[in-house]
């Protein structure tokens, strides 16, 4: 029997979805979905403490500039658990523990666990991650079924946009500004702009497949967004509401807010910022928001419309 450790929230979701949950023996501190894995030992801890968006950005910048990891890894506990497979990532050193730290520990273990690294930058690559994990943990058949079902739901989202364009020769995609971080401003990157396009919108400040990079207020304003989505990476709804209140205290944001037709807050810990299967729910939610299709709203999706 496999002994699986997830050090990446999206990996934990995939492992459970393809039937590997009974074989999980530990998780990262961020692996909180599904709730049925929360009893497992936690092997990581963040070195940063959330105070304000600007202060977290400062903490992260200082740590990375000094070559320091943003996370602690419980090496002793990891060795005791004797995992056969560790699933992690090498895409973002800010989001989860870095691959080098994991490899360094694994290389000294006997037997040495297999390390599965997930680094998707697009929706298609997220879907491929499901296959990768399924194959690695011996659940290939279940993974194939899960992937097919999720890809079918994505296609339904795309079909809505295609039909909308057929029905209206003057169709213009809504201009969206997606805040992945609010101070400084980081717009959505990688898969999220792609999902916005799939759902019938456009994200002019950053294109599909491009990492999130810091942008200026002027760059955001120049896109004249009709839809504002505030979804800070790693922040739950309570923290996101506070970020929104902070933004409303700034003249440049109030100006954007006044001109926008839709303003929404989303739980950025659970949604959009994890490269896992629930990105499909996020795409469905975007269809609901951009096309006024309440039938596409996922049950229990954590969001609030403030305008």
C-alpha positions in Angstrom: 0.0 0.0 0.0 1.2 3.5 -0.9 2.0 6.0 1.9 1.3 9.4 0.3 2.2 12.8 1.6 0.8 16.0 0.0 2.8 19.2 0.3 0.5 21.1 -2.0 -3.2 21.9 -1.5 -4.2 21.2 -5.1 -2.4 17.9 -4.9 -4.3 16.9 -1.8 -7.6 17.6 -3.6 -6.5 15.6 -6.6 -5.3 12.7 -4.5 -8.6 12.5 -2.7 -10.7 12.9 -5.9 -9.1 10.0 -7.6 -9.4 7.7 -4.6 -6.1 8.0 -2.8 -7.3 9.6 0.4 -7.1 6.3 2.5 -3.4 6.2 1.6 -2.5 9.7 2.7 -0.4 9.8 5.8 0.4 13.6 6.1 -0.2 16.9 4.6 1.0 20.5 4.4 -0.5 23.2 6.7 -2.4 24.6 3.7 -4.1 21.3 2.8 -7.5 21.9 4.2 -9.8 20.4 1.5 -11.6 18.1 1.7 -12.3 18.4 5.4 -11.9 14.7 5.9 -8.0 15.0 5.7 -7.7 17.6 8.4 -6.9 15.0 11.0 -3.6 14.1 9.3 -0.3 15.2 10.6 0.9 18.6 9.3 4.5 18.8 8.1 4.9 22.4 7.1 4.6 25.8 8.7 4.7 29.3 7.1 7.4 31.7 8.3 5.3 34.7 7.3 2.5 36.1 9.4 -0.4 37.9 7.7 -0.9 41.4 8.9 -1.6 43.5 5.9 -1.1 42.8 2.2 1.8 45.3 1.9 3.6 43.9 5.0 3.3 40.3 3.7 4.7 41.4 0.4 7.6 43.0 2.3 8.2 39.8 4.3 8.2 37.6 1.2 10.5 40.0 -0.7 13.0 40.1 2.1 13.0 36.3 2.6 13.4 35.5 -1.1 16.1 38.1 -1.7 18.1 36.4 1.0 17.6 33.0 -0.5 15.5 31.8 2.4 12.5 29.4 2.2 9.1 30.8 3.3 8.2 27.6 5.0 9.6 25.2 7.6 9.5 21.5 7.0 9.1 19.0 9.9 11.9 16.7 8.7 11.9 14.4 11.7 8.2 13.7 11.4 8.5 13.2 7.6 11.2 10.5 8.1 9.1 8.7 10.8 6.2 8.5 8.4 8.2 6.7 5.8 6.3 7.9 2.7 6.5 6.1 -0.6 5.3 9.1 -2.6 5.5 12.9 -1.9 3.5 15.2 -4.1 4.8 18.8 -4.3 5.5 21.7 -6.7 8.2 23.9 -8.2 6.1 26.6 -9.7 5.8 29.2 -6.9 8.1 29.4 -3.9 5.6 31.8 -2.3 2.7 29.4 -2.4 4.1 26.2 -1.0 7.4 24.8 0.2 10.0 24.7 -2.4 11.0 21.6 -4.3 14.7 21.8 -3.4 13.9 21.6 0.3 11.8 18.5 -0.2 14.4 16.9 -2.5 17.2 17.5 0.1 15.3 15.6 2.7 14.1 12.8 0.4 17.7 12.1 -0.8 18.7 11.1 2.7 15.8 8.7 3.3 16.0 5.0 2.9 14.0 3.8 1.1 13.9 7.1 -0.9 10.3 8.2 -1.6 9.2 9.1 -5.2 8.7 12.8 -5.6 5.9 13.8 -7.9 6.1 17.5 -9.0 3.1 19.4 -10.3 3.8 22.7 -12.1 0.7 23.5 -14.2 0.4 26.9 -15.8 -2.8 26.3 -17.8 -6.1 24.6 -17.5 -5.0 21.8 -19.8 -1.9 21.3 -17.6 -4.1 21.2 -14.5 -6.1 18.4 -16.1 -2.9 16.6 -17.0 -1.9 16.8 -13.3 -4.9 14.6 -12.5 -3.6 12.0 -14.8 0.0 12.4 -13.4 -1.1 11.9 -9.8 -3.5 9.1 -10.7 -0.8 7.2 -12.5 1.8 7.8 -9.7 -0.4 6.5 -6.9 -2.0 3.6 -8.7 -5.4 5.1 -9.4 -5.1 5.7 -13.2 -8.6 4.4 -14.0 -10.3 6.6 -11.5 -8.2 9.6 -12.6 -9.2 9.1 -16.2 -12.9 9.1 -15.2 -12.5 12.2 -13.0 -10.6 14.1 -15.7 -13.1 13.3 -18.4 -16.0 14.6 -16.2 -14.2 17.8 -15.4 -13.2 18.4 -19.0 -16.8 17.9 -20.0 -17.9 20.6 -17.6 -15.2 23.0 -18.9 -16.5 22.4 -22.4 -20.0 23.3 -21.3 -18.6 26.7 -20.1 -16.9 27.3 -23.4 -20.1 26.4 -25.2 -22.0 29.1 -23.4 -19.6 31.7 -24.7 -19.6 30.3 -28.2 -23.4 30.4 -28.3 -23.5 33.9 -26.9 -21.3 35.1 -29.7 -23.5 33.3 -32.3 -26.7 34.9 -30.8 -25.2 38.4 -30.7 -23.1 39.6 -33.6 -22.1 42.6 -31.5 -20.9 40.5 -28.6 -18.1 42.1 -26.7 -16.4 40.2 -23.9 -16.6 42.0 -20.5 -13.3 43.5 -19.4 -12.2 41.9 -16.1 -9.7 43.0 -13.5 -8.9 40.1 -11.2 -6.9 41.1 -8.1 -4.7 38.2 -7.0 -3.1 40.5 -4.5 -4.2 44.1 -3.6 -1.1 45.9 -2.1 0.9 46.0 -4.2 -1.3 45.0 -7.1 -0.8 41.6 -8.6 -3.4 40.7 -11.2 -4.4 37.1 -12.0 -1.8 35.0 -13.7 -1.3 31.6 -15.3 -4.7 29.7 -15.7 -7.0 32.4 -14.4 -6.9 34.8 -17.4 -7.5 31.7 -19.6 -10.5 30.8 -17.5 -11.9 34.3 -17.8 -11.6 34.0 -21.6 -13.2 30.6 -21.6 -16.1 32.1 -19.7 -16.6 34.9 -22.2 -14.5 37.7 -20.7 -11.2 39.3 -21.3 -8.4 40.2 -18.8 -6.4 42.9 -20.6 -3.9 43.6 -17.8 -2.4 40.1 -18.0 -2.7 37.4 -20.6 -3.4 33.7 -20.3 -0.4 31.6 -19.3 1.6 34.5 -18.1 2.7 34.5 -14.4 1.2 37.2 -12.1 3.5 40.2 -11.9 3.2 43.5 -10.1 1.4 46.2 -12.0 0.7 49.9 -11.4 -2.6 51.5 -10.6 -2.3 53.3 -14.0 -2.0 50.0 -15.8 -5.1 48.7 -14.2 -7.1 51.9 -14.8 -6.0 51.9 -18.5 -7.9 48.6 -19.1 -11.2 50.3 -18.0 -12.5 47.2 -16.3 -16.2 46.5 -16.2 -15.9 43.7 -13.7 -13.7 43.8 -10.6 -12.9 40.5 -8.8 -11.1 40.7 -5.5 -9.6 37.2 -4.7 -6.3 37.6 -2.8 -4.2 34.4 -2.8 -4.4 32.5 0.4 -7.0 34.8 2.1 -10.4 33.6 3.2 -13.7 35.6 2.9 -13.2 37.4 6.2 -9.7 38.6 5.2 -10.9 39.4 1.7 -13.6 41.7 3.0 -11.0 43.6 5.0 -8.9 43.9 1.9 -11.9 45.3 0.0 -12.5 47.8 2.8 -8.9 48.9 2.5 -9.2 49.3 -1.2 -12.4 51.4 -0.8 -10.3 53.8 1.2 -8.2 54.6 -1.9 -9.4 57.1 -4.5 -8.1 55.2 -7.5 -10.1 52.1 -6.5 -13.2 54.0 -5.7 -13.0 55.5 -9.2 -12.7 52.0 -10.7 -15.5 50.8 -8.4 -17.9 53.6 -9.6 -17.4 52.7 -13.2 -17.6 48.9 -12.9 -20.9 47.1 -13.4 -19.9 44.1 -11.3 -17.8 43.9 -8.2 -17.3 40.5 -6.5 -15.3 39.2 -3.5 -14.1 35.5 -3.6 -12.4 33.3 -1.1 -8.9 33.3 -2.5 -7.7 30.5 -0.2 -10.1 28.0 -1.6 -10.8 29.3 -5.1 -8.8 30.3 -8.3 -5.4 30.3 -6.7 -5.1 26.5 -6.3 -4.1 24.6 -9.5 -6.6 21.8 -8.7 -9.9 20.4 -9.8 -12.0 23.1 -8.3 -10.8 25.5 -11.0 -13.7 23.9 -12.9 -16.1 25.3 -10.3 -14.3 28.7 -10.7 -14.9 28.6 -14.5 -18.5 27.8 -14.0 -18.8 30.7 -11.5 -17.3 33.0 -14.1 -19.9 31.9 -16.6 -22.6 32.7 -14.0 -21.1 36.1 -13.3 -20.4 37.2 -16.9 -23.5 35.8 -18.6 -26.0 36.2 -15.8 -26.5 32.4 -15.7 -27.4 31.5 -12.1 -27.8 27.9 -13.3 -24.0 27.7 -13.6 -23.3 28.8 -10.0 -21.7 26.0 -8.1 -23.4 25.0 -4.9 -21.7 26.7 -1.9 -19.3 28.7 -3.9 -17.6 31.2 -1.4 -18.2 34.6 -2.8 -20.2 37.9 -2.3 -21.4 40.4 -4.8 -20.9 43.9 -3.5 -22.0 45.7 -6.7 
